[in-house]
């Protein structure tokens, strides 16, 4: 089988990942509890809305009707906003 031609080097060496890591050096990493916290908030908001729909508005907090949806969506929104700050 024929061997492929070797490419000529132009004398330039590429260092490993220096271009990628150079712009991320000053950004601090998130604490270890950040990811579990926002996942928990997203799931808690989802469960809150599921309980509200399954119980036809009787639970999780009775007598506030559609405000249960606002609370559930608010919890989920806080979790989503936390995902934007995760590093």
N, C-alpha and C positions, 0 to 999 in steps of 0.2 A: 504494500500500500504506500502511496506517495505521502511524504511528510509535508505538512503545511509550512508555508514560509513564515519565518519569525519576523515579528514587527521590529522596526528599528526604534530604538529609544532615542528620545530627543534630549537626553541629558537632564531631564526634570524628574525628580522623585516626588512622589505624593506621600505625605505623611498620613498615618492612619487616624482618621476621624478628627483631626484638628479643626477642620472647617466646620464640622457639625457641632462640636463641643464649645467652640469659641464664643458663640452668642448665648449659650445657656449658663455660663460660669457664674454670673451675678445673681441668678434666680435661686432663691432658697427652696429647698424641698419641703413638701407638706409634712406635718407630723404623722406618725403611724396611725393615729386614731381617725384621721380625716376620711379616708375611703370607707371604713366600716360605718362611720357616722352618716355619710350621705346615702349610702346604700340602705341603711336602716330607716332613714327619713323617707326615702322614696317608697320603700315597702310599707311603712306605717301609713303613709298617705293613701296608698293603694288599698290596703286592708280597710282603712276608715271608709273609703268610698264604697267598697264591696259590701261592708256591713250595712251601710246606709241604704244601698239599693236592695239588698236581699231582705232587709227588715221592713221595706216600704216606708222608710222615714221614721220608724219608731226608735231606732238606735243609731249611733252610739250615744247621742245626747237627745233625749226626748224633748219635745215642745219647742225646738228651735228650727224645725223644718229644713229648708234649703240651706241654712247656714252651716249645716253639717257638710255640705258639698264645698262650701267656701273654706272650711277648716281643713278638709282632706286635701283639696287642691293647694292650699297655702303650705301645708306640710310638705307636699311633693315639690312645690316651687322652691322652698328653702333647700331641699336636697339637690334639686337641679342646679341652683345657683352655686352650691358648694362644689359641684363637679367642674364648674368653670375655673375655680381657683386651685384645683388639684394639680400638683406637679409631681 
